[in-house]
Amino acid sequence: MPITLTEAAVERVRELRRMRQSPDDLLRVGVLSGGCNGLNYTVDLVPSAQPGDKVFDAAPDLQVCVDRKSYLFMNGTVVDWVSDLMHAAFEFHNPLAQQTCSCGESFSV
């Protein structure tokens, strides 16, 4: 299954690319060991995918890339952008996560 972005997340990535003056960057998502539950999400803008990455179209002008190891933990994830009075951040809705921490930045499978 692909990794998808909500319209709010797509708009935030477009805004970040405008601010960085890098209109063609891809959104790289992934996971690293650490955090309260064992795995942390990562997000970055990159000029191109790495060899072996899985690449998905999030919008006509935006692609998402993820390394194959991270994809094993993120298959089917929906990335959203949430902004309220307390915080503004990308949120991950991961169907494979069996447990998440209260901040939503760490999970376990």
C-alpha positions as CSV (number, residue, x, y, z in Angstrom):
1,M,0.0,0.0,0.0
2,P,1.2,3.5,-0.7
3,I,2.2,6.2,1.8
4,T,-0.3,9.0,1.3
5,L,-0.6,12.6,2.4
6,T,-3.8,14.6,3.3
7,E,-4.4,17.8,1.5
8,A,-3.3,19.7,4.6
9,A,0.1,17.9,4.5
10,V,0.5,18.4,0.8
11,E,-0.1,22.2,1.3
12,R,2.4,22.3,4.1
13,V,5.1,20.6,2.0
14,R,4.4,23.0,-0.8
15,E,4.8,25.9,1.6
16,L,8.1,24.5,3.0
17,R,9.4,24.0,-0.6
18,R,8.5,27.7,-1.4
19,M,10.3,28.9,1.8
20,R,13.4,26.9,0.9
21,Q,13.2,27.8,-2.7
22,S,13.3,24.2,-3.7
23,P,10.1,23.6,-5.6
24,D,11.0,20.1,-6.9
25,D,12.1,18.5,-3.6
26,L,10.5,15.2,-2.5
27,L,9.2,14.5,0.9
28,R,11.3,11.8,2.6
29,V,9.7,10.0,5.4
30,G,11.1,7.2,7.5
31,V,11.7,5.6,10.9
32,L,14.7,5.5,13.2
33,S,15.2,3.5,16.4
34,G,14.4,5.4,19.5
35,G,11.7,7.2,21.3
36,C,9.2,6.1,24.0
37,N,8.0,3.1,22.0
38,G,11.0,2.0,20.0
39,L,10.6,3.8,16.6
40,N,10.5,7.5,15.7
41,Y,9.2,9.0,12.5
42,T,11.5,11.2,10.4
43,V,10.6,13.8,7.8
44,D,12.8,15.7,5.5
45,L,12.8,17.5,2.1
46,V,15.3,16.0,-0.4
47,P,16.3,16.8,-4.0
48,S,15.9,13.2,-5.2
49,A,15.1,9.7,-4.0
50,Q,17.9,7.3,-3.1
51,P,18.5,4.1,-5.1
52,G,16.1,1.4,-3.8
53,D,13.6,3.9,-2.3
54,K,9.9,3.4,-2.8
55,V,8.4,6.5,-4.4
56,F,4.7,7.5,-4.3
57,D,2.8,10.3,-5.9
58,A,1.2,12.4,-3.2
59,A,-0.1,15.1,-5.6
60,P,0.6,15.9,-9.3
61,D,3.5,18.0,-8.2
62,L,4.7,16.1,-5.1
63,Q,6.3,12.7,-4.5
64,V,7.0,10.9,-1.2
65,C,10.0,8.6,-0.9
66,V,10.8,6.1,1.8
67,D,13.7,3.6,2.2
68,R,12.6,0.0,2.0
69,K,13.4,-0.8,5.6
70,S,11.3,2.1,6.9
71,Y,8.5,1.1,4.4
72,L,8.1,-2.2,6.3
73,F,7.0,-0.2,9.3
74,M,5.0,2.5,7.4
75,N,3.1,0.6,4.7
76,G,-0.3,2.2,4.4
77,T,0.5,5.3,6.5
78,V,-1.4,8.5,6.0
79,V,0.6,11.7,6.8
80,D,-1.4,14.7,8.0
81,W,-0.5,18.3,8.9
82,V,-2.1,19.5,12.1
83,S,-1.8,23.0,13.5
84,D,-3.6,24.3,16.6
85,L,-2.9,26.6,19.5
86,M,-0.6,24.1,21.2
87,H,1.5,22.8,18.3
88,A,2.0,22.4,14.6
89,A,3.4,19.1,13.2
90,F,3.1,16.3,10.8
91,E,1.0,13.5,12.3
92,F,1.3,9.9,11.1
93,H,-1.7,7.6,11.0
94,N,-0.1,4.2,10.7
95,P,-2.2,1.1,10.5
96,L,0.7,-1.1,11.5
97,A,1.4,0.8,14.8
98,Q,0.2,-1.3,17.7
99,Q,1.2,1.3,20.3
100,T,2.0,5.0,20.1
101,C,3.3,7.6,22.7
102,S,1.1,10.5,23.7
103,C,2.9,12.9,21.4
104,G,2.5,10.7,18.4
105,E,6.1,10.8,17.4
106,S,7.0,7.3,18.5
107,F,5.4,4.0,17.9
108,S,5.9,0.2,18.0
109,V,4.7,-2.6,15.8
